[in-house]
Amino acid sequence: MTDARLPVIDADGHVTEPPTVWTEYVEEAYRGRAPRLALDEHGHPCQVVGDQIAMRDALLLTLGPERRFSGYTPRAGGFDPAARLADLDSEGIDVAVLYPSIGLYFSDVDDAKLQAALCRAYNRWLADYCRLAPTRLVGVALLPLLDVDESMRELEHAVERLGFRGAFVRPNPYGGRPIHHPVYDRLWNCAEALGVPVAVHEGLSDTMPTLGRDRFDNAAIRHVLSHPFEQMAACAGFVLAGVLDRHPKLRVVFLESGCGWLPYWLERMDEHWETWRALLPLVRQPPSEYFRRQCMISMDPGEAIVEAVVRHAGEGLIVWASDYP
């Protein structure tokens, strides 16, 4: 990196957790319930966590060379940090902010202690992965939101001991509680005190409440719906349910849903704030002002509407994300 250009930061890259994460990093008491491959009731491959199916066949296509999405080539950099650095160099990327693949689905786990143990294991492994180049490979803590106390402990440990620079949560309800539920206020207080952002990243859950899951069995259609719509719902929760008003130092970034929906959503929230203000007592200023003050959103590679988003939503709100690998 030279002074002649701005640093290129990939705000949403993924690791692909190797099996050793679950055999070596998970505490012994929980290893028997760690992620493992199995067959579902139709004889199709699935990922089982505890006693639950977390990922079905369509979501396992990226994890092996025999079955893959069209145009997808597995990259060793998903689990090998040296290979990741080589990929960053070849693409001219200075820094990659890292999120899980299998760990995206720990939010489906309904056992709070198991969920916390899996998050701890993943975070320990990710810290080792990042250790080769900690200024270029940036870890984000996976949090077990079923237990807020555990989430706070893990966030503090990840930031203060592991060197992570943020936290990751799903936009969906955890244990029936939406992301804007007041029970999470202590967690947002913790993030504010540590000075780290909270990243919101959707997955494609088989059991967690997910917009579109009740209407479609097709994974591709559900993926089309779940990522933007869950992020729109989470954005409304953070803004209209008063989370950002209560936590003015909290920073939130919405990932892997495209950015094209943002101008429409800000305009719609502002319009409802103007006409339904009596029903929104926790929102003391136009919703778009909260977003511009405290939030960012990622653009997808090749997204054609970015210029219009900047023109209508404002500058300084968009980060670039590769969704590597």
ABEGO torsion letter per residue (X at the ends): XBAABBBBBBABBBBBBBAAAAAAABBAAAAAABBBBBBBAAGBBBBBBEABBABBAAAAAAABAABBBBGBBBBAAAABAAAAAAAAAAAGBABBBBBBAAAAAAAABABAAAAAAAAAAAAAAAAAAAAABAAABBBBBBBBAABAAAAAAAAAAAAAAAGBAEBBBBABBBGGBBAABAAAAAAAAAAAAAGBBBBBBBBBBAABBBBGAAABABAAAAAAAAAAAAAAAAAAAAAAAGAAAABAABBBBBBGAEAAAAAAAAAAAAAAAAAAAAABAABABBAAAAAAAABBBBBBBGBAAAAAAAAAAEBGABBBBAGOX
